[in-house]
Amino acid sequence: MRRRLLFAYAAALLPLLAVSCSTAPPAAEARRLDEVWLEQIQKKIEGDRLSEAYQDVSLLERSSEEWVPEGRIRTLKSSILEQLHADFQEKIGAAEYAEALRVYRNLRGIGEEEKLEGWNEASLLSRIAESQAEAGNKPLALLYALRARSAGAQDDPKLMTLVLDLAGDLGNPRVFADVLEAMRELGMEIPAELEQRAPSRPQVEEMVRGTVTIWVNRGIRLEGGVGYPDRVIGSGFFIDPRGYLLTNYHVVASEVDPKYEGYSRLYVRLSERSQEKVPAKVVGYDRIFDLALVKAEVEAPFVFSATDSPDLKVGNTIIAIGSPAGLQNTVTSGIVSATGRRFLQMGDTVQVDVPINYGNSGGPLLDAEGRLVGVVFAGIEQFEGINFAIPYEWVLRSLPRLYTEGEAGHPWLGMALHETDAGLEVVYSVPREPADRAGILPGDRILSLNGRSFDKISALQAELLGLEYPTLVTLSWQRGDEVITGALATSQRPFSPIEVSLERDRRENVIYPLFGMKIEEVGQTLWRKNYVVRRVLGGSIADETGLSRDDPLSIQGWKVDEDNRFAVMQIYVKKKKSGFLESAVQMAAYLEIETFI
């Protein structure tokens, strides 16, 4: 334990020490490691980086080293907690309830929330819902109000009345009926004007009016000296009466991608005004979930409202609305082919056989009862009937961030996991990210996050998505027979963890999460290094290629294609399964790996 913690300290201080060594006078007296470490924690506290400072203190607490006095650790910890409590009261006083909730979750993540008398998750979510409703943000107000109800505020008459009002305004019959029944069971007074506003189940014709064609004009494309109109066509649907609608990021990417340098203008075509192009703009976007929130200066003719995703089963009937090939108001039907597909970096997708063509991307996916259950985002052109949609439960996790201008950010801990019969095993920790700074190593097994255990990577991703960054969490993990518990501060997840890892780490280490095989250098012959496979993860690309433990290999070629989002590696390998006959093998992997949390 002592060596591991010292290594973690040194790794965290490496950039600082490198600068110090290059700038300090030769005769200067070397500073002790503990002095530098404690000074950096104090600077983080003074710079309001309290979550990061607390993670560092937690690492010191797990140390048995005597060179850091326990009294100094307690002083630092008390200073952080006092400032967090003061920050919470300041946010409450300023009615900044979303920020107050973030501070509350910081304290809850380390078991210090009980001192916030009169406040809890439900009461803070209720205040956020009220403030969003006052600002006219009805979809977000309804989302936060229902979260408050789930968090324990189901017996609050004011909140329940707000939910009823919002569900009526947004035309959500399912939520309206559910809350109305709950209020009656609790004996709550129901305003007569609200009770009479019960929305009816929408007809398909109404939902078609709420679906638009997304039209992106990218000017003229030259091919062989001939100019052709460059157009991107997709679908979208209104989720807010004020003209906000959802679509796919890849449809409107040229509007916000800093790498795109050409002409780009975004328009929407309404269902009943198909000849008119209405100018629109991208408000927020999420590359990881392939989502974008677009605003057009129109009043929505119909609003899709959903607050959860019904439990889709294989064989369920589903309906898609969109503009395939630009043909507006097209309704197609099919069934759910599969659920739980890991097609994106985070979360699950649903596979459907409903016809999806160019132009369908971004359209709504509905169940047989007309409830919004997902967003269509992809089809495999080479294979008819293999298409995908994002379940709306994952969309809802990203929705509040989409209303904030710019790219939506997500929290993470910075490590890749592998699902095993014994639980979630750590495969890789990204250098300088929370897991790495906490001393978590490949082979460790994650036991719990904030007291909850998980056996699926997607479930742990969903739990983290409910937080902001930085937010403190308590993580427990097992190393051999030792159980370790510590505080980690979430940081912002990069769009491509693999690319960040390749920038900060040796290629040989990144091969493990990318291709699923752990290799170790065993020597060098002339100009090439020789390796041996130490482990192959079941179901990985290496496993499907037929590699196994103890196979010797050398890397002959390596390429990362950032534009097309894949990595390719050529190796010479002597497969044990093939009698150690040497063969050349090429392996390819998408850069969007779904195992990072």
C-alpha positions as CSV (number, residue, x, y, z in Angstrom):
1,M,0.0,0.0,0.0
2,R,2.8,2.4,0.9
3,R,4.5,2.1,-2.5
4,R,1.2,2.5,-4.4
5,L,0.3,5.7,-2.5
6,L,3.7,7.2,-3.0
7,F,3.5,6.4,-6.7
8,A,0.1,8.1,-6.8
9,Y,1.5,11.2,-5.1
10,A,4.5,11.3,-7.4
11,A,2.3,10.9,-10.5
12,A,0.0,13.8,-9.4
13,L,3.0,16.0,-8.8
14,L,5.0,15.1,-11.9
15,P,4.0,18.2,-14.0
16,L,4.8,20.5,-11.1
17,L,8.1,18.8,-10.2
18,A,9.1,18.9,-13.9
19,V,8.6,22.7,-14.0
20,S,10.3,23.1,-10.6
21,C,13.4,21.2,-11.7
22,S,13.7,23.1,-15.0
23,T,13.3,26.6,-13.4
24,A,14.8,26.3,-9.9
25,P,18.4,27.6,-9.3
26,P,21.0,24.8,-9.1
27,A,21.9,25.7,-5.6
28,A,18.3,25.8,-4.3
29,E,17.4,23.4,-1.5
30,A,15.1,20.6,-2.7
31,R,11.7,20.8,-1.3
32,R,10.1,17.8,0.5
33,L,7.5,15.9,-1.4
34,D,5.0,16.2,1.4
35,E,5.4,20.0,1.5
36,V,4.7,20.3,-2.2
37,W,1.7,18.0,-2.0
38,L,0.1,19.8,0.9
39,E,0.8,23.2,-0.7
40,Q,-1.0,22.0,-3.8
41,I,-4.0,20.9,-1.8
42,Q,-4.1,24.3,-0.1
43,K,-4.0,26.1,-3.5
44,K,-6.9,24.0,-4.7
45,I,-8.9,25.0,-1.6
46,E,-8.1,28.7,-2.2
47,G,-9.0,28.3,-5.8
48,D,-12.4,26.9,-5.0
49,R,-11.4,23.5,-6.4
50,L,-12.8,21.9,-3.3
51,S,-13.9,18.5,-4.8
52,E,-10.4,17.9,-6.2
53,A,-8.8,19.0,-2.9
54,Y,-11.0,16.6,-1.0
55,Q,-10.1,13.7,-3.3
56,D,-6.4,14.4,-2.5
57,V,-7.1,14.5,1.2
58,S,-8.9,11.2,0.9
59,L,-5.9,9.7,-0.7
60,L,-3.7,11.0,2.2
61,E,-6.2,9.5,4.7
62,R,-5.7,6.1,3.1
63,S,-2.0,6.3,3.6
64,S,-0.2,4.9,6.6
65,E,2.7,7.3,6.0
66,E,3.9,9.2,9.0
67,W,5.4,12.1,7.1
68,V,2.0,13.8,6.8
69,P,0.7,14.6,10.3
70,E,-2.8,13.5,11.0
71,G,-3.6,16.9,12.4
72,R,-2.7,18.6,9.1
73,I,-5.0,16.2,7.2
74,R,-7.9,16.9,9.7
75,T,-7.3,20.6,9.3
76,L,-7.5,20.5,5.5
77,K,-10.6,18.3,5.6
78,S,-12.4,20.6,8.0
79,S,-11.5,23.6,5.9
80,I,-13.0,22.0,2.8
81,L,-16.2,20.9,4.6
82,E,-16.7,24.3,6.1
83,Q,-16.3,26.0,2.7
84,L,-18.7,23.5,1.1
85,H,-21.3,24.2,3.7
86,A,-20.8,28.0,3.3
87,D,-21.1,27.6,-0.5
88,F,-24.4,25.8,-0.1
89,Q,-25.9,28.5,2.1
90,E,-24.7,31.2,-0.3
91,K,-26.4,29.4,-3.3
92,I,-29.6,29.0,-1.3
93,G,-29.5,32.7,-0.3
94,A,-29.1,33.7,-4.0
95,A,-31.9,31.2,-5.1
96,E,-29.4,29.4,-7.3
97,Y,-30.9,26.0,-6.6
98,A,-29.2,24.1,-9.4
99,E,-25.8,25.1,-8.0
100,A,-27.0,24.4,-4.5
101,L,-28.0,20.9,-5.6
102,R,-24.5,20.3,-7.0
103,V,-23.0,21.3,-3.6
104,Y,-25.5,19.2,-1.8
105,R,-24.5,16.2,-3.9
106,N,-20.9,16.9,-3.1
107,L,-21.7,16.6,0.6
108,R,-24.0,13.6,0.1
109,G,-21.3,11.8,-1.8
110,I,-19.1,11.8,1.3
111,G,-21.9,11.4,3.9
112,E,-21.9,15.0,5.1
113,E,-25.3,16.1,3.9
114,E,-27.1,15.6,7.3
115,K,-25.9,19.0,8.6
116,L,-28.0,20.8,5.9
117,E,-31.1,20.9,8.0
118,G,-34.3,21.5,6.1
119,W,-32.8,20.6,2.7
120,N,-32.6,17.4,0.8
121,E,-32.6,16.1,-2.8
122,A,-36.3,16.3,-3.2
123,S,-36.7,19.9,-1.8
124,L,-33.9,21.2,-4.0
125,L,-35.3,19.5,-7.1
126,S,-38.7,21.0,-6.3
127,R,-37.2,24.5,-6.1
128,I,-35.5,24.0,-9.5
129,A,-38.7,22.8,-11.0
130,E,-40.5,25.9,-9.7
131,S,-37.8,28.3,-11.0
132,Q,-37.8,26.5,-14.4
133,A,-41.6,26.9,-14.6
134,E,-41.4,30.6,-13.8
135,A,-38.9,31.0,-16.6
136,G,-41.2,29.3,-19.0
137,N,-39.0,26.2,-19.4
138,K,-41.9,23.8,-19.1
139,P,-40.2,20.6,-20.4
140,L,-37.4,21.0,-17.9
141,A,-39.8,22.1,-15.1
142,L,-41.8,18.9,-15.6
143,L,-38.6,16.8,-15.7
144,Y,-37.3,18.2,-12.5
145,A,-40.7,18.1,-10.8
146,L,-41.0,14.4,-11.5
147,R,-37.4,13.8,-10.3
148,A,-38.4,15.6,-7.1
149,R,-41.4,13.3,-6.8
150,S,-39.3,10.2,-7.2
151,A,-36.8,11.6,-4.7
152,G,-39.5,11.7,-2.0
153,A,-41.7,14.8,-2.6
154,Q,-44.8,12.8,-3.7
155,D,-46.9,14.1,-0.8
156,D,-46.2,17.8,-1.5
157,P,-49.5,19.3,-2.7
158,K,-47.8,22.3,-4.3
159,L,-45.4,20.1,-6.3
160,M,-48.1,17.7,-7.4
161,T,-50.3,20.5,-8.6
162,L,-47.3,21.9,-10.6
163,V,-46.8,18.5,-12.2
164,L,-50.5,18.3,-13.1
165,D,-50.4,21.8,-14.6
166,L,-47.3,21.1,-16.6
167,A,-48.5,17.8,-17.9
168,G,-51.7,19.4,-19.0
169,D,-49.9,22.2,-20.8
170,L,-47.5,19.8,-22.6
171,G,-50.2,17.3,-23.5
172,N,-48.8,14.4,-21.5
173,P,-51.8,12.1,-20.7
174,R,-49.8,9.4,-19.0
175,V,-48.2,11.7,-16.4
176,F,-51.5,13.6,-15.9
177,A,-53.5,10.5,-15.2
178,D,-50.8,9.1,-12.9
179,V,-50.5,12.2,-10.8
180,L,-54.2,12.8,-10.7
181,E,-54.8,9.3,-9.3
182,A,-52.0,9.8,-6.7
183,M,-53.5,13.1,-5.5
184,R,-56.9,11.5,-5.1
185,E,-55.4,8.6,-3.1
186,L,-53.6,11.1,-0.8
187,G,-56.7,13.2,-0.4
188,M,-55.2,16.3,-1.9
189,E,-57.3,19.1,-3.2
190,I,-57.4,19.2,-7.0
191,P,-58.2,22.6,-8.7
192,A,-61.3,22.0,-10.8
193,E,-59.8,23.9,-13.8
194,L,-56.8,21.5,-13.8
195,E,-58.9,18.4,-13.5
196,Q,-60.9,19.5,-16.6
197,R,-57.7,19.9,-18.7
198,A,-56.9,16.2,-18.9
199,P,-55.1,15.7,-22.2
200,S,-56.3,12.9,-24.5
201,R,-54.1,10.4,-26.3
202,P,-52.7,12.1,-29.4
203,Q,-53.6,10.8,-32.8
204,V,-50.8,10.0,-35.3
205,E,-52.0,13.0,-37.5
206,E,-51.3,15.3,-34.6
207,M,-47.8,13.9,-34.0
208,V,-47.0,14.2,-37.7
209,R,-47.6,18.0,-37.3
210,G,-45.1,18.1,-34.5
211,T,-42.4,16.5,-36.7
212,V,-40.2,18.7,-39.0
213,T,-37.7,18.2,-41.8
214,I,-34.2,19.5,-40.9
215,W,-32.6,21.1,-43.9
216,V,-28.9,22.1,-43.8
217,N,-27.7,24.0,-46.9
218,R,-23.9,23.6,-47.3
219,G,-23.6,25.4,-50.6
220,I,-22.0,23.8,-53.6
221,R,-19.8,20.7,-53.6
222,L,-17.3,20.3,-56.5
223,E,-16.7,16.9,-57.9
224,G,-14.7,16.5,-61.1
225,G,-15.0,20.2,-61.8
226,V,-18.8,20.0,-61.6
227,G,-20.8,21.7,-58.9
228,Y,-23.5,19.9,-57.0
229,P,-25.8,21.2,-54.3
230,D,-24.6,20.0,-50.9
231,R,-27.6,19.4,-48.7
232,V,-28.0,17.4,-45.4
233,I,-31.6,16.3,-44.7
234,G,-32.8,14.9,-41.4
235,S,-35.8,14.9,-39.1
236,G,-36.7,16.6,-35.8
237,F,-39.6,17.0,-33.5
238,F,-40.9,19.6,-31.1
239,I,-40.4,19.1,-27.3
240,D,-41.2,22.7,-26.3
241,P,-44.1,25.0,-27.3
242,R,-41.6,27.8,-27.8
243,G,-40.1,26.2,-30.9
244,Y,-37.4,24.0,-29.4
245,L,-36.9,20.6,-31.2
246,L,-34.7,17.6,-31.0
247,T,-32.7,16.1,-33.8
248,N,-29.4,14.3,-34.3
249,Y,-26.0,16.0,-33.9
250,H,-24.7,14.5,-37.1
251,V,-27.5,16.2,-39.1
252,V,-26.5,19.7,-37.9
253,A,-22.8,19.1,-37.2
254,S,-21.6,21.6,-39.8
255,E,-23.4,24.4,-37.8
256,V,-21.2,23.9,-34.7
257,D,-18.2,21.8,-35.7
258,P,-15.1,24.1,-35.4
259,K,-13.3,21.9,-37.9
260,Y,-15.9,22.6,-40.6
261,E,-14.9,25.7,-42.6
262,G,-17.5,25.8,-45.4
263,Y,-20.8,27.4,-45.8
264,S,-23.7,26.2,-43.7
265,R,-27.3,27.4,-43.1
266,L,-29.9,25.6,-41.0
267,Y,-33.6,25.6,-41.8
268,V,-36.6,23.6,-40.7
269,R,-39.7,22.8,-42.8
270,L,-42.9,22.4,-40.9
271,S,-45.3,19.6,-41.7
272,E,-48.1,21.9,-42.9
273,R,-45.8,24.6,-44.5
274,S,-43.6,22.3,-46.5
275,Q,-42.7,24.9,-49.1
276,E,-41.4,27.4,-46.5
277,K,-37.9,27.1,-45.0
278,V,-37.8,28.6,-41.5
279,P,-34.3,29.7,-40.3
280,A,-33.2,27.9,-37.1
281,K,-30.1,27.7,-34.9
282,V,-28.5,25.0,-32.8
283,V,-28.8,25.8,-29.1
284,G,-26.9,22.9,-27.5
285,Y,-25.5,19.6,-28.8
286,D,-24.2,16.3,-27.5
287,R,-21.7,14.4,-29.7
288,I,-21.6,11.4,-27.4
289,F,-25.4,10.8,-27.6
290,D,-25.7,12.2,-31.1
291,L,-28.3,14.8,-30.0
292,A,-28.9,18.4,-30.8
293,L,-31.5,21.0,-29.5
294,V,-32.6,23.3,-32.3
295,K,-34.6,26.5,-31.9
296,A,-36.9,27.9,-34.6
297,E,-38.9,31.1,-34.2
298,V,-42.3,29.3,-34.5
299,E,-45.0,28.2,-32.2
300,A,-44.9,24.4,-32.1
301,P,-48.1,22.9,-33.6
302,F,-47.7,19.8,-31.4
303,V,-45.3,19.0,-28.6
304,F,-43.9,15.5,-27.8
305,S,-43.7,15.1,-24.1
306,A,-42.1,12.1,-22.4
307,T,-40.6,11.7,-18.9
308,D,-39.4,8.1,-19.1
309,S,-39.1,5.3,-21.5
310,P,-41.7,2.5,-21.4
311,D,-40.0,-0.9,-21.0
312,L,-39.6,-2.0,-24.6
313,K,-39.7,-5.7,-25.3
314,V,-38.5,-7.6,-28.3
315,G,-41.4,-7.9,-30.7
316,N,-43.2,-4.7,-29.5
317,T,-44.7,-2.7,-32.3
318,I,-43.1,0.7,-32.9
319,I,-43.7,3.7,-35.3
320,A,-41.2,6.1,-36.8
321,I,-42.1,9.5,-38.2
322,G,-39.7,11.4,-40.4
323,S,-38.6,12.6,-43.8
324,P,-36.8,9.8,-45.6
325,A,-35.1,11.1,-48.7
326,G,-36.8,14.4,-47.9
327,L,-40.3,12.9,-48.2
328,Q,-42.1,14.8,-45.4
329,N,-44.8,13.4,-43.1
330,T,-43.7,9.8,-43.7
331,V,-44.9,7.3,-41.1
332,T,-43.5,3.7,-41.0
333,S,-43.9,0.9,-38.6
334,G,-42.1,-2.2,-37.4
335,I,-41.0,-4.1,-34.3
336,V,-38.3,-4.0,-31.7
337,S,-35.6,-6.4,-32.9
338,A,-33.3,-6.2,-29.9
339,T,-32.7,-4.1,-26.8
340,G,-29.5,-3.2,-24.9
341,R,-27.3,-2.8,-27.9
342,R,-24.0,-1.0,-26.9
343,F,-23.8,1.1,-30.0
344,L,-22.8,4.5,-28.4
345,Q,-20.1,5.4,-25.9
346,M,-22.6,5.5,-23.1
347,G,-25.9,3.9,-22.5
348,D,-27.9,1.3,-24.5
349,T,-29.6,1.6,-27.9
350,V,-32.6,-0.3,-29.2
351,Q,-32.5,-2.1,-32.6
352,V,-35.6,-1.9,-34.7
353,D,-36.6,-3.2,-38.1
354,V,-38.8,-0.1,-38.9
355,P,-37.6,1.2,-42.3
356,I,-35.0,3.9,-41.7
357,N,-33.5,5.8,-44.6
358,Y,-31.5,8.9,-45.3
359,G,-33.5,11.8,-43.8
360,N,-35.1,9.8,-41.0
361,S,-32.3,10.6,-38.6
362,G,-33.5,12.7,-35.6
363,G,-37.2,11.7,-35.9
364,P,-39.3,10.4,-33.1
365,L,-39.8,6.7,-32.3
366,L,-43.2,5.8,-30.8
367,D,-44.7,2.7,-29.2
368,A,-48.1,1.2,-30.2
369,E,-49.8,3.6,-27.7
370,G,-48.3,6.7,-29.3
371,R,-45.8,7.3,-26.5
372,L,-42.4,8.7,-27.3
373,V,-39.8,6.0,-26.6
374,G,-36.7,7.1,-28.5
375,V,-34.9,9.1,-31.2
376,V,-34.0,7.5,-34.5
377,F,-30.3,8.0,-35.1
378,A,-28.8,5.3,-37.4
379,G,-29.3,2.7,-40.0
380,I,-26.8,0.3,-41.6
381,E,-27.0,1.0,-45.3
382,Q,-25.6,-2.3,-46.4
383,F,-28.2,-4.3,-44.4
384,E,-31.9,-3.7,-44.8
385,G,-33.9,-3.7,-41.5
386,I,-31.0,-3.1,-39.2
387,N,-31.6,0.3,-37.6
388,F,-31.1,1.9,-34.2
389,A,-32.7,4.5,-31.9
390,I,-31.7,6.1,-28.6
391,P,-34.1,5.2,-25.8
392,Y,-35.7,8.3,-24.5
393,E,-34.5,7.6,-20.9
394,W,-31.0,8.4,-22.1
395,V,-32.1,11.5,-23.9
396,L,-33.7,12.8,-20.7
397,R,-30.4,12.5,-18.9
398,S,-28.8,14.8,-21.5
399,L,-31.8,17.1,-22.0
400,P,-31.0,19.7,-19.3
401,R,-27.5,20.1,-20.6
402,L,-28.8,20.7,-24.1
403,Y,-30.7,23.8,-23.0
404,T,-27.3,25.3,-22.1
405,E,-25.7,26.8,-25.1
406,G,-22.7,24.9,-26.6
407,E,-21.6,21.3,-26.2
408,A,-23.1,19.3,-23.4
409,G,-20.6,18.0,-20.9
410,H,-20.8,14.8,-18.9
411,P,-19.1,13.7,-15.7
412,W,-16.8,10.7,-15.5
413,L,-14.2,9.0,-13.4
414,G,-11.7,8.2,-16.2
415,M,-11.4,4.4,-16.3
416,A,-12.4,1.6,-18.6
417,L,-14.2,-1.5,-17.2
418,H,-14.9,-5.0,-18.2
419,E,-18.0,-7.0,-17.1
420,T,-17.0,-10.3,-15.5
421,D,-18.9,-12.9,-13.4
422,A,-17.1,-11.5,-10.4
423,G,-18.2,-7.9,-11.1
424,L,-16.9,-4.8,-12.9
425,E,-13.1,-5.1,-13.3
426,V,-10.9,-2.1,-14.1
427,V,-9.0,-2.5,-17.4
428,Y,-7.4,0.9,-17.7
429,S,-7.2,4.3,-15.9
430,V,-6.6,7.4,-18.0
431,P,-3.5,9.3,-16.8
432,R,-4.3,12.4,-14.7
433,E,-8.0,11.6,-14.4
434,P,-9.9,11.0,-11.1
435,A,-9.4,7.2,-11.0
436,D,-5.7,7.4,-11.8
437,R,-5.2,10.2,-9.2
438,A,-7.0,8.0,-6.7
439,G,-4.5,5.2,-7.3
440,I,-7.0,2.8,-9.0
441,L,-5.1,0.1,-11.0
442,P,-6.0,-2.4,-13.7
443,G,-7.3,-5.6,-12.1
444,D,-9.1,-3.8,-9.3
445,R,-12.8,-4.7,-9.0
446,I,-15.4,-1.9,-8.4
447,L,-17.6,-2.8,-5.5
448,S,-19.9,0.2,-5.1
449,L,-20.5,3.9,-5.9
450,N,-22.1,5.9,-3.1
451,G,-23.1,2.7,-1.5
452,R,-24.8,1.1,-4.5
453,S,-23.3,-1.9,-6.3
454,F,-23.5,-2.4,-10.1
455,D,-23.0,-5.3,-12.4
456,K,-23.5,-3.5,-15.7
457,I,-21.3,-0.7,-17.1
458,S,-24.3,1.0,-18.6
459,A,-26.0,1.1,-15.2
460,L,-22.9,2.7,-13.6
461,Q,-22.8,5.2,-16.5
462,A,-26.4,6.1,-15.9
463,E,-25.7,6.7,-12.2
464,L,-22.8,9.1,-13.0
465,L,-24.9,10.9,-15.6
466,G,-27.2,12.0,-12.8
467,L,-24.3,14.1,-11.4
468,E,-22.4,17.2,-12.5
469,Y,-18.7,17.8,-12.5
470,P,-16.9,18.2,-10.3
471,T,-18.9,16.2,-7.8
472,L,-17.6,14.0,-4.9
473,V,-18.5,10.3,-4.8
474,T,-17.5,7.5,-2.5
475,L,-16.1,4.6,-4.4
476,S,-15.2,1.2,-3.0
477,W,-13.0,-1.2,-4.9
478,Q,-11.2,-4.5,-4.2
479,R,-7.6,-5.3,-4.9
480,G,-6.8,-9.0,-4.1
481,D,-8.1,-9.5,-0.5
482,E,-8.0,-5.8,0.3
483,V,-11.1,-3.5,0.1
484,I,-10.3,0.1,-0.4
485,T,-12.8,3.0,0.0
486,G,-12.1,6.6,-1.0
487,A,-13.5,9.8,-2.3
488,L,-13.2,10.7,-6.0
489,A,-14.2,13.9,-7.7
490,T,-15.8,13.6,-11.1
491,S,-14.3,15.6,-14.0
492,Q,-15.5,16.4,-17.5
493,R,-15.6,13.5,-19.8
494,P,-13.7,14.1,-23.1
495,F,-15.5,13.2,-26.3
496,S,-12.9,10.5,-27.2
497,P,-11.3,8.9,-24.1
498,I,-9.1,6.8,-26.3
499,E,-7.6,9.7,-28.1
500,V,-6.9,11.5,-24.8
501,S,-5.2,8.3,-23.5
502,L,-3.0,8.0,-26.6
503,E,-1.9,11.6,-26.0
504,R,-1.0,11.0,-22.3
505,D,0.1,7.3,-22.2
506,R,2.2,4.7,-24.0
507,R,0.4,3.0,-27.0
508,E,1.1,-0.4,-25.5
509,N,-1.1,0.5,-22.4
510,V,-4.0,1.9,-24.5
511,I,-4.1,-1.3,-26.6
512,Y,-5.7,-3.1,-23.6
513,P,-9.0,-1.1,-23.5
514,L,-9.0,-0.5,-27.3
515,F,-8.5,-4.1,-28.6
516,G,-9.0,-6.1,-25.4
517,M,-5.6,-7.6,-24.9
518,K,-2.9,-6.8,-22.4
519,I,0.6,-7.0,-23.8
520,E,4.0,-6.9,-22.2
521,E,7.3,-6.0,-23.8
522,V,9.8,-8.9,-23.7
523,G,12.7,-7.7,-25.8
524,Q,13.7,-6.1,-29.0
525,T,15.0,-7.5,-32.3
526,L,16.7,-5.0,-34.5
527,W,14.2,-2.2,-35.2
528,R,11.1,-3.8,-33.7
529,K,9.9,-4.5,-30.1
530,N,8.7,-7.9,-29.2
531,Y,5.6,-8.5,-26.9
532,V,3.7,-11.3,-25.4
533,V,0.0,-11.4,-24.7
534,R,-0.7,-11.5,-21.0
535,R,-4.5,-11.5,-21.1
536,V,-7.3,-11.4,-23.6
537,L,-10.8,-10.1,-22.6
538,G,-13.7,-12.3,-23.5
539,G,-15.8,-10.9,-26.4
540,S,-13.1,-8.3,-27.3
541,I,-11.7,-7.7,-30.8
542,A,-8.5,-9.6,-29.7
543,D,-10.6,-12.5,-28.6
544,E,-12.6,-12.6,-31.9
545,T,-9.3,-12.5,-33.8
546,G,-8.3,-15.7,-32.1
547,L,-5.5,-14.3,-29.9
548,S,-4.8,-16.0,-26.5
549,R,-2.6,-15.7,-23.5
550,D,1.2,-16.2,-24.1
551,D,1.0,-15.5,-27.8
552,P,4.2,-13.7,-28.9
553,L,3.7,-10.8,-31.3
554,S,5.3,-7.7,-32.8
555,I,3.5,-4.5,-34.0
556,Q,4.2,-3.8,-37.7
557,G,1.8,-0.9,-38.3
558,W,-0.4,1.5,-36.4
559,K,-2.8,4.1,-37.6
560,V,-5.5,6.3,-35.9
561,D,-8.0,7.8,-38.3
562,E,-9.6,10.6,-36.4
563,D,-11.9,11.6,-39.3
564,N,-13.4,8.2,-39.8
565,R,-13.1,7.4,-36.1
566,F,-11.2,4.1,-36.0
567,A,-7.8,2.7,-35.2
568,V,-5.9,0.0,-37.1
569,M,-3.1,-2.2,-35.9
570,Q,-1.1,-4.7,-38.0
571,I,0.8,-7.4,-36.0
572,Y,2.9,-10.5,-36.7
573,V,1.8,-13.1,-34.2
574,K,2.5,-16.7,-33.4
575,K,-0.9,-18.0,-32.3
576,K,-0.8,-20.8,-29.8
577,K,-4.1,-22.0,-31.2
578,S,-2.4,-22.3,-34.6
579,G,0.7,-24.2,-33.5
580,F,2.7,-21.0,-33.1
581,L,2.9,-20.5,-36.9
582,E,3.6,-16.9,-37.6
583,S,0.9,-15.0,-39.4
584,A,0.1,-11.3,-40.2
585,V,-3.1,-10.0,-38.7
586,Q,-4.8,-6.7,-39.0
587,M,-7.2,-5.5,-36.3
588,A,-9.5,-2.5,-36.4
589,A,-11.5,-0.8,-33.6
590,Y,-13.8,2.2,-33.4
591,L,-12.4,5.0,-31.2
592,E,-15.8,5.4,-29.5
593,I,-15.3,2.7,-26.8
594,E,-18.4,2.0,-24.7
595,T,-16.5,0.7,-21.6
596,F,-15.3,4.0,-20.1
597,I,-17.0,5.5,-17.0
